[in-house]
Amino acid sequence: MSKEKNGKNDKKDRIKVLVVEDDQLMVFDLEEKLARMNFTVVGTAESGSEAVAKTRRTRPDIILMDIVIAGDIDGIETAERIHEIMDCPIIFISAFSDEKIMQRAKSSAPFAYLLKPFHEGELKFTIETAFFKHKYEKQLKESEERLKAQYKAIPIPTYTWQKVGDDFVLVDYNDAAIAFTRGKIMNFLGIKAGEMYADRPEIQEHFTRCFTEKIPIQAEIFQRLKTTGEEKHLAVKYAFVPPDQVLFHTEDISARKVTEEKLKTTTEQLKALASHLQDVREEERIQVARELHDELSSVLTVLKMGVVEISNRLLRHKNKKDFKDLIEKAGAMENTINESVLLVRKIITRLRPGILDDLGLIPAIDWFSEDFQESSGIRCTFSSEFEQVELNPEESTAVFRIFQEVLINIARHARATRIDILLKREDRRFKIEVRDNGRGIKNGDIRRNDSFGLMGIRERANLYGWDFSIEGITGKGTVVRLTIPLLS
């Protein structure tokens, strides 16, 4: 059973041969030889018309054909007609070697030519060579056609430049290039890169470098197109194709550039607005603090003086026992006024700590650390390699507000019992590092849209071009770093 099956497969895989010969003895001889060589004879024909008909029906792999055959057309014309209906390799066999006949035979593109008589080995070699040559040429042609179709279908405008001498010549382009240039690229076929990009030496240099180093090169350029005269932003890519070509891909990114420019402008406007709002907010804080200090503090001071005066008079009265209740109420009022004064001072300090304006940033951070420890109960350690840092008032205020917000966030979310604050110098940079021993912020919480405290910190840092980072380890705490370049 297995042998029978293998025999069928072997027969199926044999090369199929059609014999076109009007000499019956020659036909019989060829059939015997082909059978011995394991070729399958799918048919024989005596005339050209019969050969064409049997070619249609049997679809042979190889045709062995005498040039001189019966009928109205000879073997050469028969070959031409067969090629019109089927791509099949033809081997001419003939007893004649006339030069004119040979020249005519060449016009029909035969795969080989055998002169009678020929040896069996010569016949076998010629058939197998013709078969495999045709097979590989067909595969190569199909591969080239596929590549050509893929090249034409690339959605990005693509141009093929071929190395010729010291320059490159445009030899092909795809459908996207035709559409991109509205068909005008067809007028530039054969142009040299030196002429096409005469005003852009960097493009010519990229062609040469891509070809010489055999590497892809990418770039973005702004170019007035020679084909249409339009100005375009292009993302270009150069790709070497052996042996002597460079593919030039050009993607139109003009719309994207416009969008990027609008986005950049909008971002800059938003940053400017945010900066302005921060300045306005700080000015309002200063104004409110000043008004509280100048007006409410003054009122409380005058009120206290009046209460103290009334209390002293009552105490000096000869019948002060009769005013005991009033004296006690006056004392309580004085205590309330004192507490109000302290509260106003605290509010003023929180709105705008005077120490920041009077003594500078480092003492202000140290003071706030102590004040925060007292109010929150979280132990704070402070260490600084600076006595003072050279920042302008706006920058100092921004750093202080960021530091404030960091500590407030720790108090709200970290569940920490200790905070270590380190101010240090790294090269020409001022670095603030705040490390707590809390639960550790999660990566997902760092970028949450409702994390307004962190968003505010990050936005303040971005306004000044500072580096801000935050890193949490679950169960071990969080480290916040703010890095500021120094001019000196």
Sequence and secondary structure as in RCSB ss.txt:
>XXXX:A:sequence
MSKEKNGKNDKKDRIKVLVVEDDQLMVFDLEEKLARMNFTVVGTAESGSEAVAKTRRTRPDIILMDIVIAGDIDG
IETAERIHEIMDCPIIFISAFSDEKIMQRAKSSAPFAYLLKPFHEGELKFTIETAFFKHKYEKQLKESEERLKAQ
YKAIPIPTYTWQKVGDDFVLVDYNDAAIAFTRGKIMNFLGIKAGEMYADRPEIQEHFTRCFTEKIPIQAEIFQRL
KTTGEEKHLAVKYAFVPPDQVLFHTEDISARKVTEEKLKTTTEQLKALASHLQDVREEERIQVARELHDELSSVL
TVLKMGVVEISNRLLRHKNKKDFKDLIEKAGAMENTINESVLLVRKIITRLRPGILDDLGLIPAIDWFSEDFQES
SGIRCTFSSEFEQVELNPEESTAVFRIFQEVLINIARHARATRIDILLKREDRRFKIEVRDNGRGIKNGDIRRND
SFGLMGIRERANLYGWDFSIEGITGKGTVVRLTIPLLS
>XXXX:A:secstr
 HHHHHHHHHHHHS EEEEE S HHHHHHHHHHHHHTT EEEEEESBHHHHHHHHHHH  SEEEEESS BSSS H
HHHHHHHHHH    EEEEES   HHHHHHHHHT  SEEEESS  HHHHHHHHHHHHHHHHHHHHHHHHHHHHHHH
HHH SS EEEEEEETTEEEEEEE HHHHHHTTTGGGGGTT BHHHHTTT HHHHHHHHHHHHHT  EEEEEEEE 
TTT  EEEEEEEEEEETTTEEEEEEEE HHHHHHHHHHHHHHHHHHHHHHHHHHHHHHHHHHHHHHIIIIIHHHH
HHHHHHHHHHHHHHHHSTTGGGGHHHHHHHHHHHHHHHHHHHHHHHHHHHHS HHHHHT HHHHHHHHHHHHHHH
H  EEEEEES S     HHHHHHHHHHHHHHHHHIIIII  SEEEEEEEEETTEEEEEEEE SS   HHHHT TT
 HHHHHHHHHHHHTT EEEEEEETTTEEEEEEEEE   
